[in-house]
Amino acid sequence: MRGRKHAHSFDMSWNTDQEAGTVRAILGPTNTGKTHFAIDRMLGHASGMIGFPLRLLARENYDRIVALKGVRSVALITGEEKLIPPNPRWFVCTVESMPLDHAVEFLAVDEIQLCADIDRGHVFTDRLLHARGLSETVFLGSDTMGPILRALVPGIRIDERLRMSTLSYVGSANLSRLPRRSAIVGFSVDRVYELAERIRRQRGGAAVVLGALSPRTRNAQVAMYEAGEVDYMVATDAIGMGLNMDVNHVAFSGLRKFDGRHSRMLSPGEVGQIAGRAGRHMNDGTFGTTAGHGPLPPELVESVEAHRFDPVKKIFWRSRELDFRSPKLLLRSLGHGPRRPELSRAREAEDQAALAALAKDETVAARASNPGAVRLLWDVCQIPDFRKIMPDHHAAFLSQVYLHLTNTSARLPEDWVGEQVDRLDNVSGDIDALTGRLADIRIWTYISHRSDWLGDPTHWQGLAGAIEDRLSDALHDRLTLRFVDRRAASIDRKKGAGTQLLSAVTANGDVIVEGQSVGRMEGVEFVALENFGPERRTVLAAARRAAAESIGIRVKDLLGQPDTAFILTDSGKILWEGAPIARLGAGEAPISPEIRIVRSDLLDNSMKEQIRSHLAAWFGRRIDDVLKPLVDARQSTMQGVARGVVFRLHEHLGALPGPLESSEWQSLEKRDRARLSKLGIRMTPALVYFPGLQSTPARTLRRILWSVYTGRKPPMDHPTKPTCAAGRLSQKDWACLGFRRFGGKAVRLECLDKLSRSAFKKSRQGAFVPTPQMLSMVGLGATEFEQLMGTLGYAAQKAGEQTEFRAKQQKRKQRRHPKSNLSNPDSPFASLRDLASAK
């Protein structure tokens, strides 16, 4: 008796005196104008509220009402979106989000037959029993709800409506024979994708509608279908819930669905709800089966065509009298049963399952120690799990949210929220990856509208909404890319007409045939998309005709481009708009390559010569800019040996393969050396090169020029490493690349120069031990370093465990000129002679 008495305290009141105003129901099959009627009635009142079963439907009708009454008069309230002006007159909501504490003259609930839905039914039942308008209340739905509405709402006025058009069964048909403007229904994501792929191959493509899609993605897919870009739609039973589309035929690929716990057959009413999407307003519709499914049972066909289904006998209910003294008592109160025979206790809903999981968490249970904390825990459990595949993962997430909210700040930490949200701002990946991220960001969109949970809810609402939009658009693009071949769909409609296909080239280079992109202009060539069907020859002919007609304009545009529009690749190709239009070819010298235009059937000889001249001028300016020291030196008025030095540097792209001969040194006058130095040429007994050409841009261009001239692939050159493997390249090759070869290694000239100067300074004080900095200058091991130092004129000797280096003794040579610098052991020519003898 004690348990029964306690159960009574949580039951609802059935006092009909509490009913406010007129309560009526508008019942009937699909395509009867019920929703249109309710919105008209609502707008005739000073205030009103209407609840829809889907966020998508709420948004669709919100936009319609805003267009009529203005944005300041209408509020939109869903779990993930709240647009509430200061004093709205009308509220458009999802059924779960209806603010029932706000009194309005008119109130309506759409799809009231969802009271019988095993997952959400208890919410609709609660609205049926407790949601009322001050003047008028309207419930919209299937006529199967008539008897139970009369039983639960005494005095309710029921208006039954007839379908505006006829719905007929036409049997089974293969996918390839389905009529245009058909919706094909599958009952799993994998099945929908399979059907959509088959439609794409056979008929050009299909829009995809799934319950897991965001409203924005679903709207974009429906809009593509409504615009006639595709003539087919593949969907789950999500299309059966209030989506108004231009569908003439509905084809079932099966009648069995998984309801979240069990695989079961569709009820006749569910079949009728889905099939009823065929036909619109006064247009008749048809339904049938496809994809190997056999004919429908005659009795089912008769029920659907006549819109006669068994009445709903029970609806799901959950107590609204909740005990917030503790999580366990809250769970117990949620488990109480109803007293009316028409009501059936709802199975454990998502929020209730989450509460049961969190109540077992000792940390959470310890925090939920008072009614306020338990209410907060229940609010957290209302956070929806849009993925619906990992309940344990979702429960762990809810636990984090609750523990944060029960800390001293009573807010979600900004850095934690930012970390969670930022990782979802990623539009890369396939359809499954985007769908997963979209489900996660929708959870954060829901949380962002809890203003008491966040320090700056407006900021997070905007951020989460923007990310959801980006992910939705990316998912729409991926679905379209995978399941729609616009070209094939368009050609399929033109098939057999015998007319020439319309084609053109857009301003951004897309080649369009019959309104669909079939390729694009890349550089000065037309590049077709792949995967053409049997219409390949016809489509490509039309595309090439358009490309040929537009090539003159494209060449003119190319000739007017600035230097920054062209890119030189490491392989010597010249790119424009990311596509090759020419390449460098070997010329008379490495620094003067030829410009060779790519092959193109679209260009005539005059066009090719104009492009070649333009690119030659561009490349000349590139040489002048990047290799300026070398160009300036070549244009100088040097004479004699100095002129020869400049010529050889020009031949080898800025560096000599070896040092000058002693006779050349002696022939250079002091004035010539000064002029060479002023031109940026560094001259030592070991090196003659342009330090200004050792920068990364200059070395890169030199590598390209050398590769083009020799026809060989240059070795890898890391911009921060002083050496690389020498390979089979000669000393002349390495000079062109800015290196000097020593055995199996090639050392960058500026690094070698830096080492030579450092060693010279230290050698003036006698023998020296190389510092780690000296070793790092050339990046060589001890043995290789010793060989290199020997080539530079330094002898190695052991000093205990260390190796010292001393400048080699130079042999004095009698010369006719007593003032010759060769007699001086410190002379650079003495080092040069030793270097030559060491070769």
LINCOR-V536256 format. One record per residue. RES is the residue in three letters. PSI is psi in whole degrees, 0 to 359 (NA if undefined). Layout:
res & psi
RES & PSI
RES & PSI
This chain:
res & psi
MET & 325
ARG & 317
GLY & 319
ARG & 319
LYS & 319
HIS & 322
ALA & 324
HIS & 325
SER & 346
PHE & 3
ASP & 165
MET & 166
SER & 140
TRP & 23
ASN & 109
THR & 346
ASP & 340
GLN & 350
GLU & 138
ALA & 123
GLY & 195
THR & 135
VAL & 126
ARG & 161
ALA & 137
ILE & 108
LEU & 147
GLY & 175
PRO & 185
THR & 160
ASN & 47
THR & 359
GLY & 22
LYS & 312
THR & 318
HIS & 318
PHE & 314
ALA & 319
ILE & 319
ASP & 317
ARG & 317
MET & 315
LEU & 346
GLY & 351
HIS & 161
ALA & 333
SER & 157
GLY & 167
MET & 137
ILE & 135
GLY & 131
PHE & 156
PRO & 342
LEU & 145
ARG & 322
LEU & 316
LEU & 322
ALA & 315
ARG & 319
GLU & 314
ASN & 331
TYR & 313
ASP & 322
ARG & 318
ILE & 322
VAL & 321
ALA & 331
LEU & 320
LYS & 350
GLY & 151
VAL & 336
ARG & 347
SER & 351
VAL & 137
ALA & 145
LEU & 125
ILE & 112
THR & 176
GLY & 330
GLU & 359
GLU & 130
LYS & 113
LEU & 97
ILE & 107
PRO & 172
PRO & 311
ASN & 73
PRO & 149
ARG & 327
TRP & 142
PHE & 128
VAL & 123
CYS & 166
THR & 156
VAL & 320
GLU & 333
SER & 7
MET & 123
PRO & 85
LEU & 347
ASP & 357
HIS & 116
ALA & 133
VAL & 157
GLU & 319
PHE & 141
LEU & 136
ALA & 149
VAL & 126
ASP & 154
GLU & 52
ILE & 343
GLN & 349
LEU & 356
CYS & 334
ALA & 4
ASP & 133
ILE & 334
ASP & 312
ARG & 0
GLY & 323
HIS & 330
VAL & 313
PHE & 323
THR & 320
ASP & 318
ARG & 323
LEU & 320
LEU & 334
HIS & 344
ALA & 122
ARG & 146
GLY & 156
LEU & 325
SER & 324
GLU & 138
THR & 133
VAL & 131
PHE & 132
LEU & 139
GLY & 198
SER & 150
ASP & 355
THR & 346
MET & 356
GLY & 303
PRO & 318
ILE & 330
LEU & 319
ARG & 326
ALA & 321
LEU & 336
VAL & 84
PRO & 138
GLY & 2
ILE & 141
ARG & 124
ILE & 123
ASP & 121
GLU & 135
ARG & 149
LEU & 151
ARG & 142
MET & 339
SER & 170
THR & 142
LEU & 122
SER & 147
TYR & 133
VAL & 13
GLY & 205
SER & 149
ALA & 147
ASN & 158
LEU & 321
SER & 346
ARG & 7
LEU & 143
PRO & 158
ARG & 158
ARG & 46
SER & 147
ALA & 125
ILE & 129
VAL & 126
GLY & 163
PHE & 27
SER & 158
VAL & 315
ASP & 319
ARG & 319
VAL & 315
TYR & 321
GLU & 314
LEU & 319
ALA & 322
GLU & 320
ARG & 320
ILE & 321
ARG & 317
ARG & 325
GLN & 326
ARG & 7
GLY & 341
GLY & 168
ALA & 149
ALA & 155
VAL & 129
VAL & 119
LEU & 152
GLY & 335
ALA & 349
LEU & 151
SER & 158
PRO & 322
ARG & 316
THR & 316
ARG & 318
ASN & 320
ALA & 320
GLN & 317
VAL & 319
ALA & 323
MET & 319
TYR & 314
GLU & 328
ALA & 355
GLY & 12
GLU & 329
VAL & 154
ASP & 6
TYR & 150
MET & 136
VAL & 128
ALA & 162
THR & 188
ASP & 5
ALA & 334
ILE & 346
GLY & 354
MET & 76
GLY & 6
LEU & 119
ASN & 112
MET & 161
ASP & 72
VAL & 126
ASN & 334
HIS & 138
VAL & 125
ALA & 124
PHE & 128
SER & 359
GLY & 170
LEU & 14
ARG & 136
LYS & 159
PHE & 121
ASP & 16
GLY & 336
ARG & 325
HIS & 155
SER & 127
ARG & 164
MET & 148
LEU & 145
SER & 157
PRO & 323
GLY & 321
GLU & 320
VAL & 316
GLY & 321
GLN & 317
ILE & 312
ALA & 331
GLY & 352
ARG & 346
ALA & 133
GLY & 144
ARG & 136
HIS & 243
MET & 3
ASN & 129
ASP & 156
GLY & 164
THR & 161
PHE & 159
GLY & 203
THR & 167
THR & 182
ALA & 40
GLY & 356
HIS & 136
GLY & 182
PRO & 156
LEU & 150
PRO & 140
PRO & 321
GLU & 327
LEU & 317
VAL & 315
GLU & 319
SER & 316
VAL & 316
GLU & 324
ALA & 354
HIS & 42
ARG & 118
PHE & 157
ASP & 139
PRO & 152
VAL & 128
LYS & 333
LYS & 145
ILE & 158
PHE & 144
TRP & 146
ARG & 140
SER & 139
ARG & 356
GLU & 93
LEU & 144
ASP & 110
PHE & 21
ARG & 331
SER & 160
PRO & 322
LYS & 318
LEU & 327
LEU & 316
LEU & 320
ARG & 318
SER & 326
LEU & 337
GLY & 358
HIS & 148
GLY & 160
PRO & 167
ARG & 346
ARG & 141
PRO & 337
GLU & 347
LEU & 139
SER & 134
ARG & 130
ALA & 146
ARG & 165
GLU & 114
ALA & 174
GLU & 316
ASP & 323
GLN & 321
ALA & 321
ALA & 319
LEU & 318
ALA & 320
ALA & 317
LEU & 329
ALA & 337
LYS & 347
ASP & 116
GLU & 321
THR & 315
VAL & 315
ALA & 323
ALA & 325
ARG & 328
ALA & 66
SER & 3
ASN & 163
PRO & 321
GLY & 317
ALA & 325
VAL & 320
ARG & 318
LEU & 319
LEU & 319
TRP & 321
ASP & 320
VAL & 322
CYS & 344
GLN & 348
ILE & 121
PRO & 151
ASP & 95
PHE & 341
ARG & 319
LYS & 32
ILE & 344
MET & 77
PRO & 324
ASP & 319
HIS & 318
HIS & 319
ALA & 321
ALA & 321
PHE & 315
LEU & 323
SER & 316
GLN & 314
VAL & 313
TYR & 317
LEU & 323
HIS & 317
LEU & 339
THR & 9
ASN & 179
THR & 327
SER & 339
ALA & 27
ARG & 156
LEU & 131
PRO & 133
GLU & 318
ASP & 323
TRP & 315
VAL & 316
GLY & 318
GLU & 318
GLN & 320
VAL & 318
ASP & 324
ARG & 344
LEU & 350
ASP & 71
ASN & 112
VAL & 12
SER & 169
GLY & 177
ASP & 188
ILE & 316
ASP & 319
ALA & 316
LEU & 322
THR & 319
GLY & 314
ARG & 323
LEU & 320
ALA & 319
ASP & 318
ILE & 332
ARG & 328
ILE & 317
TRP & 331
THR & 319
TYR & 312
ILE & 322
SER & 339
HIS & 7
ARG & 90
SER & 337
ASP & 357
TRP & 345
LEU & 147
GLY & 325
ASP & 75
PRO & 326
THR & 318
HIS & 313
TRP & 328
GLN & 314
GLY & 317
LEU & 311
ALA & 320
GLY & 319
ALA & 318
ILE & 318
GLU & 319
ASP & 317
ARG & 316
LEU & 321
SER & 315
ASP & 319
ALA & 320
LEU & 319
HIS & 317
ASP & 317
ARG & 316
LEU & 317
THR & 317
LEU & 322
ARG & 322
PHE & 4
VAL & 126
ASP & 90
ARG & 322
ARG & 311
ALA & 322
ALA & 318
SER & 315
ILE & 324
ASP & 322
ARG & 332
LYS & 355
LYS & 134
GLY & 356
ALA & 335
GLY & 13
THR & 155
GLN & 136
LEU & 138
LEU & 133
SER & 153
ALA & 166
VAL & 125
THR & 172
ALA & 331
ASN & 12
GLY & 359
ASP & 135
VAL & 119
ILE & 131
VAL & 120
GLU & 41
GLY & 0
GLN & 142
SER & 126
VAL & 2
GLY & 192
ARG & 160
MET & 120
GLU & 109
GLY & 242
VAL & 26
GLU & 149
PHE & 127
VAL & 116
ALA & 150
LEU & 158
GLU & 180
ASN & 44
PHE & 149
GLY & 206
PRO & 346
GLU & 14
ARG & 310
ARG & 316
THR & 316
VAL & 314
LEU & 325
ALA & 316
ALA & 322
ALA & 316
ARG & 327
ARG & 316
ALA & 321
ALA & 318
ALA & 324
GLU & 336
SER & 356
ILE & 327
GLY & 317
ILE & 322
ARG & 319
VAL & 319
LYS & 320
ASP & 318
LEU & 316
LEU & 341
GLY & 5
GLN & 147
PRO & 170
ASP & 327
THR & 349
ALA & 346
PHE & 143
ILE & 134
LEU & 121
THR & 167
ASP & 337
SER & 2
GLY & 8
LYS & 147
ILE & 121
LEU & 144
TRP & 125
GLU & 35
GLY & 1
ALA & 146
PRO & 133
ILE & 345
ALA & 172
ARG & 158
LEU & 141
GLY & 158
ALA & 131
GLY & 202
GLU & 332
ALA & 158
PRO & 324
ILE & 354
SER & 69
PRO & 166
GLU & 156
ILE & 120
ARG & 117
ILE & 141
VAL & 155
ARG & 135
SER & 126
ASP & 346
LEU & 340
LEU & 137
ASP & 176
ASN & 322
SER & 316
MET & 318
LYS & 317
GLU & 322
GLN & 316
ILE & 317
ARG & 316
SER & 318
HIS & 317
LEU & 327
ALA & 317
ALA & 319
TRP & 316
PHE & 327
GLY & 319
ARG & 327
ARG & 316
ILE & 314
ASP & 326
ASP & 309
VAL & 323
LEU & 37
LYS & 315
PRO & 320
LEU & 319
VAL & 316
ASP & 319
ALA & 321
ARG & 331
GLN & 359
SER & 167
THR & 48
MET & 155
GLN & 162
GLY & 220
VAL & 321
ALA & 319
ARG & 321
GLY & 321
VAL & 315
VAL & 319
PHE & 317
ARG & 322
LEU & 320
HIS & 320
GLU & 325
HIS & 25
LEU & 33
GLY & 6
ALA & 141
LEU & 146
PRO & 336
GLY & 179
PRO & 166
LEU & 150
GLU & 154
SER & 326
SER & 326
GLU & 319
TRP & 313
GLN & 329
SER & 343
LEU & 121
GLU & 161
LYS & 321
ARG & 320
ASP & 319
ARG & 320
ALA & 319
ARG & 321
LEU & 319
SER & 321
LYS & 331
LEU & 358
GLY & 16
ILE & 128
ARG & 123
MET & 120
THR & 170
PRO & 337
ALA & 334
LEU & 145
VAL & 113
TYR & 171
PHE & 107
PRO & 329
GLY & 348
LEU & 14
GLN & 3
SER & 162
THR & 313
PRO & 318
ALA & 316
ARG & 324
THR & 314
LEU & 322
ARG & 320
ARG & 316
ILE & 314
LEU & 316
TRP & 316
SER & 317
VAL & 318
TYR & 319
THR & 342
GLY & 16
ARG & 154
LYS & 127
PRO & 152
PRO & 164
MET & 138
ASP & 102
HIS & 128
PRO & 342
THR & 357
LYS & 136
PRO & 343
THR & 164
CYS & 167
ALA & 136
ALA & 330
GLY & 218
ARG & 9
LEU & 147
SER & 172
GLN & 325
LYS & 319
ASP & 314
TRP & 328
ALA & 317
CYS & 330
LEU & 358
GLY & 26
PHE & 163
ARG & 133
ARG & 135
PHE & 103
GLY & 236
GLY & 7
LYS & 154
ALA & 129
VAL & 135
ARG & 139
LEU & 318
GLU & 329
CYS & 319
LEU & 320
ASP & 317
LYS & 319
LEU & 317
SER & 317
ARG & 320
SER & 318
ALA & 321
PHE & 317
LYS & 317
LYS & 327
SER & 341
ARG & 342
GLN & 12
GLY & 202
ALA & 149
PHE & 152
VAL & 126
PRO & 138
THR & 161
PRO & 327
GLN & 322
MET & 320
LEU & 320
SER & 340
MET & 325
VAL & 353
GLY & 39
LEU & 157
GLY & 176
ALA & 314
THR & 313
GLU & 324
PHE & 320
GLU & 319
GLN & 318
LEU & 316
MET & 324
GLY & 320
THR & 328
LEU & 357
GLY & 28
TYR & 133
ALA & 141
ALA & 144
GLN & 146
LYS & 137
ALA & 85
GLY & 234
GLU & 358
GLN & 163
THR & 125
GLU & 158
PHE & 141
ARG & 142
ALA & 134
LYS & 143
GLN & 131
GLN & 135
LYS & 130
ARG & 140
LYS & 127
GLN & 133
ARG & 160
ARG & 339
HIS & 106
PRO & 338
LYS & 12
SER & 137
ASN & 345
LEU & 339
SER & 348
ASN & 115
PRO & 339
ASP & 0
SER & 143
PRO & 337
PHE & 333
ALA & 318
SER & 322
LEU & 316
ARG & 319
ASP & 322
LEU & 319
ALA & 321
SER & 337
ALA & 349
LYS & NA
